[in-house]
Amino acid sequence: MADLGVLAAGIAHEVNSPLQVITGSSETLLSMVKQGTASQDDLLRRLDRIHRNGWRIAEIIRSLLTYSRTSVEGAKIENINDIIHDTMLLTEHQITVWYNIQVHLDLKDDLPPLICNRNKITQVLINLLANARDAMPEGGEIIIRSDYDKKRQQIKLQVQDSGLGFNPKLKTKIFDPFFTTKPIGKGTGLGLSIVMGIIKAHGGTIDVDSEPKKGTTFTIYLPLQPPPEVQEDILTIDDELLEWGRWGKV
């Protein structure tokens, strides 16, 4: 109930600010039109303000809908390196306009396949890449790593940046809904919450290490298949697909 209260307060705060701008601008505009004092410049400026803040609310709602849909429904057998390469293709245009930012891949070969929702893991990577980009306004380096942790028997995925970093004391808050270190209007504060939800839905874990001016590293561990409680409803896998060579059945 406490978490729900924090979430509700965050939603109210995030929606209230642009809503006040919309109601205030529209009220003023209506008054000016009635009095015949509204110039074309006034109309364009205030309508633009209403338009931008309307989209701001739409962005918050979209993020909330995404936040509530973090299940692994539609999971299939995938290769994490393939997902990483496809994500890079999806973000290629954006990366080319990230001035002075270099993205490097450090991917281990022959990784075992895992059962996951490809689109959801892609969404995780895109969110972490965007987060890294925003942390490097003056440019820097992003490294994406993949590996297999034999002790855990899990896929390891890392996204590291050389950006601004943050105070380690914020580590316990960084995944909270609507918590953000970005300036007002630069993010909904739901990106990392969505990432956390997706990883948890896959039975995985995510951790973050960061220091001011020394960059940030997100480390994700994914089991080779989701938890049993979600498999029954969403997975239909032929026996032959489970024969994965030296990795055996998982």
C-alpha positions as CSV (number, residue, x, y, z in Angstrom):
1,M,0.0,0.0,0.0
2,A,2.9,2.3,0.8
3,D,4.4,1.7,-2.7
4,L,1.1,2.3,-4.3
5,G,0.8,5.6,-2.5
6,V,4.2,6.6,-3.7
7,L,3.3,5.7,-7.2
8,A,0.0,7.5,-7.1
9,A,1.7,10.6,-5.7
10,G,4.3,10.5,-8.5
11,I,1.6,10.2,-11.1
12,A,-0.3,13.1,-9.7
13,H,2.8,15.3,-9.6
14,E,4.0,14.4,-13.1
15,V,0.5,15.0,-14.7
16,N,-0.4,18.0,-12.6
17,S,2.5,20.2,-13.9
18,P,1.7,20.0,-17.6
19,L,-2.0,20.0,-16.8
20,Q,-1.7,23.4,-15.1
21,V,0.1,24.8,-18.1
22,I,-2.7,23.5,-20.4
23,T,-5.5,24.9,-18.3
24,G,-3.8,28.2,-17.6
25,S,-2.8,28.8,-21.2
26,S,-6.2,27.8,-22.6
27,E,-8.0,29.9,-20.0
28,T,-5.9,33.0,-20.9
29,L,-6.4,32.3,-24.6
30,L,-10.1,32.0,-24.3
31,S,-10.2,35.3,-22.4
32,M,-8.0,37.1,-25.0
33,V,-10.2,35.7,-27.9
34,K,-13.4,36.9,-26.2
35,Q,-11.9,40.4,-25.7
36,G,-10.5,40.5,-29.2
37,T,-7.0,41.1,-27.9
38,A,-5.4,37.9,-29.1
39,S,-2.8,38.4,-31.9
40,Q,-1.6,35.7,-34.2
41,D,1.7,35.5,-32.3
42,D,-0.2,35.0,-29.0
43,L,-2.3,32.3,-30.5
44,L,0.6,30.4,-32.0
45,R,2.7,30.7,-28.8
46,R,0.0,29.6,-26.4
47,L,-1.3,26.8,-28.7
48,D,2.2,25.5,-29.1
49,R,2.6,25.4,-25.3
50,I,-0.7,23.5,-24.9
51,H,0.3,21.1,-27.7
52,R,3.7,20.3,-26.1
53,N,2.3,19.8,-22.6
54,G,-0.5,17.6,-24.0
55,W,2.1,15.4,-25.6
56,R,4.0,15.4,-22.2
57,I,0.9,13.9,-20.5
58,A,0.5,11.4,-23.4
59,E,4.2,10.3,-22.8
60,I,3.5,9.8,-19.1
61,I,0.4,7.7,-19.9
62,R,2.3,5.6,-22.5
63,S,5.1,5.0,-19.9
64,L,2.6,3.9,-17.3
65,L,1.0,1.5,-19.8
66,T,4.4,0.1,-20.6
67,Y,5.2,-0.1,-16.9
68,S,2.1,-2.3,-16.3
69,R,2.9,-4.7,-19.1
70,T,6.2,-6.1,-18.1
71,S,5.3,-9.8,-18.4
72,V,7.3,-12.3,-20.6
73,E,4.2,-13.3,-22.6
74,G,5.4,-14.4,-26.1
75,A,8.8,-15.6,-24.9
76,K,10.8,-17.7,-27.3
77,I,14.3,-19.2,-27.6
78,E,16.7,-16.4,-28.3
79,N,20.4,-15.5,-28.5
80,I,21.3,-12.5,-26.4
81,N,24.0,-11.4,-28.9
82,D,21.5,-11.4,-31.7
83,I,19.2,-9.2,-29.6
84,I,22.0,-6.8,-28.9
85,H,23.0,-6.5,-32.6
86,D,19.3,-6.0,-33.6
87,T,19.0,-3.3,-31.0
88,M,22.1,-1.5,-32.4
89,L,20.5,-1.5,-35.8
90,L,17.3,-0.1,-34.3
91,T,19.2,2.7,-32.6
92,E,21.8,3.3,-35.4
93,H,20.2,6.5,-36.5
94,Q,20.0,7.9,-33.0
95,I,23.5,6.9,-32.2
96,T,24.8,8.8,-35.3
97,V,23.4,12.0,-33.8
98,W,24.8,11.3,-30.3
99,Y,27.7,13.7,-30.8
100,N,31.1,12.4,-29.5
101,I,29.5,9.2,-28.1
102,Q,31.1,5.9,-29.2
103,V,29.4,2.5,-28.6
104,H,31.5,-0.6,-28.3
105,L,30.4,-4.2,-28.2
106,D,32.2,-6.8,-26.1
107,L,30.2,-10.0,-26.7
108,K,31.2,-13.5,-25.8
109,D,30.7,-16.2,-28.5
110,D,28.9,-19.4,-28.1
111,L,26.5,-18.2,-25.4
112,P,23.7,-20.6,-24.5
113,P,20.2,-19.6,-25.7
114,L,17.7,-18.3,-23.3
115,I,13.9,-18.1,-23.3
116,C,12.8,-14.5,-23.2
117,N,10.5,-12.0,-24.8
118,R,12.8,-10.5,-27.5
119,N,10.9,-7.2,-27.7
120,K,11.0,-6.7,-23.9
121,I,14.8,-7.3,-23.7
122,T,15.3,-4.9,-26.7
123,Q,13.3,-2.4,-24.7
124,V,15.6,-2.8,-21.7
125,L,18.6,-2.2,-23.9
126,I,17.1,0.9,-25.6
127,N,16.2,2.4,-22.2
128,L,19.7,1.8,-20.8
129,L,21.3,3.2,-23.9
130,A,19.1,6.3,-23.8
131,N,20.0,6.7,-20.1
132,A,23.7,6.4,-20.8
133,R,23.4,9.0,-23.6
134,D,21.6,11.5,-21.3
135,A,24.4,11.0,-18.8
136,M,27.0,12.1,-21.3
137,P,26.1,15.6,-22.6
138,E,29.7,16.2,-23.5
139,G,30.2,12.9,-25.1
140,G,31.9,9.6,-23.9
141,E,31.9,5.9,-24.4
142,I,29.2,3.2,-24.0
143,I,30.2,-0.5,-23.7
144,I,27.7,-3.3,-24.0
145,R,29.0,-6.7,-22.7
146,S,27.5,-10.2,-22.8
147,D,28.8,-13.3,-21.0
148,Y,27.7,-16.5,-19.4
149,D,28.1,-16.8,-15.6
150,K,28.8,-20.5,-15.0
151,K,28.4,-20.3,-11.3
152,R,24.9,-18.7,-11.6
153,Q,24.2,-20.5,-14.9
154,Q,22.8,-17.3,-16.1
155,I,23.4,-14.9,-19.0
156,K,25.2,-11.7,-17.9
157,L,24.5,-8.4,-19.7
158,Q,26.2,-5.1,-18.9
159,V,25.7,-1.6,-20.2
160,Q,28.5,0.7,-19.0
161,D,28.9,4.4,-19.7
162,S,31.6,7.0,-18.9
163,G,29.1,9.7,-18.0
164,L,28.3,11.9,-15.1
165,G,27.4,9.1,-12.7
166,F,25.4,9.7,-9.5
167,N,25.8,9.6,-5.8
168,P,26.0,5.9,-4.6
169,K,23.5,6.9,-1.9
170,L,20.8,7.1,-4.6
171,K,21.3,3.5,-5.6
172,T,18.3,2.3,-3.5
173,K,16.1,4.9,-5.3
174,I,17.2,4.7,-8.9
175,F,14.6,2.1,-9.9
176,D,11.7,3.7,-8.0
177,P,8.8,4.9,-10.2
178,F,9.1,8.6,-11.1
179,F,12.5,9.0,-9.5
180,T,14.9,10.7,-11.8
181,T,18.1,12.7,-11.6
182,K,17.3,14.4,-14.9
183,P,16.0,18.0,-15.1
184,I,12.3,18.6,-15.0
185,G,10.7,17.8,-18.4
186,K,13.6,15.6,-19.5
187,G,12.2,12.3,-18.5
188,T,9.2,10.6,-16.8
189,G,11.3,8.7,-14.2
190,L,9.7,5.5,-15.4
191,G,12.4,4.2,-17.7
192,L,14.5,2.3,-15.1
193,S,11.3,1.1,-13.3
194,I,10.2,-0.4,-16.5
195,V,13.6,-2.0,-17.0
196,M,13.4,-3.5,-13.5
197,G,9.9,-4.8,-14.1
198,I,10.9,-6.6,-17.3
199,I,14.0,-8.2,-15.8
200,K,12.0,-9.4,-12.7
201,A,9.3,-10.8,-15.0
202,H,12.1,-12.9,-16.6
203,G,13.3,-14.1,-13.2
204,G,16.4,-12.0,-13.5
205,T,18.2,-9.4,-11.4
206,I,19.6,-6.0,-12.2
207,D,22.2,-4.0,-10.2
208,V,23.9,-0.6,-10.7
209,D,27.2,0.8,-9.7
210,S,28.0,4.4,-10.1
211,E,30.1,7.3,-8.9
212,P,29.9,11.0,-9.7
213,K,32.0,11.8,-12.8
214,K,33.1,8.1,-13.1
215,G,30.2,6.7,-15.0
216,T,27.6,4.1,-14.4
217,T,27.4,0.3,-15.0
218,F,24.1,-1.7,-15.1
219,T,24.6,-5.4,-14.7
220,I,21.8,-7.8,-15.6
221,Y,21.6,-11.5,-14.9
222,L,19.0,-13.5,-16.8
223,P,18.2,-17.2,-16.2
224,L,18.2,-19.4,-19.3
225,Q,14.4,-19.8,-18.9
226,P,11.7,-17.8,-17.0
227,P,10.5,-18.9,-13.6
228,P,8.1,-22.0,-13.6
229,E,5.1,-19.9,-12.5
230,V,5.1,-18.0,-15.8
231,Q,6.2,-20.8,-18.2
232,E,2.9,-22.8,-18.1
233,D,0.8,-20.0,-19.5
234,I,3.2,-18.5,-22.1
235,L,5.5,-21.1,-23.4
236,T,4.9,-23.9,-25.9
237,I,8.2,-25.5,-26.9
238,D,8.7,-28.6,-28.9
239,D,11.1,-31.2,-27.3
240,E,13.5,-30.9,-30.3
241,L,13.9,-27.2,-29.6
242,L,15.1,-28.0,-26.1
243,E,18.1,-30.0,-27.4
244,W,20.8,-27.4,-27.2
245,G,24.0,-29.3,-27.6
246,R,26.5,-29.1,-24.9
247,W,24.2,-26.8,-22.9
248,G,21.7,-29.5,-22.4
249,K,18.1,-28.9,-21.3
250,V,17.4,-26.0,-19.0
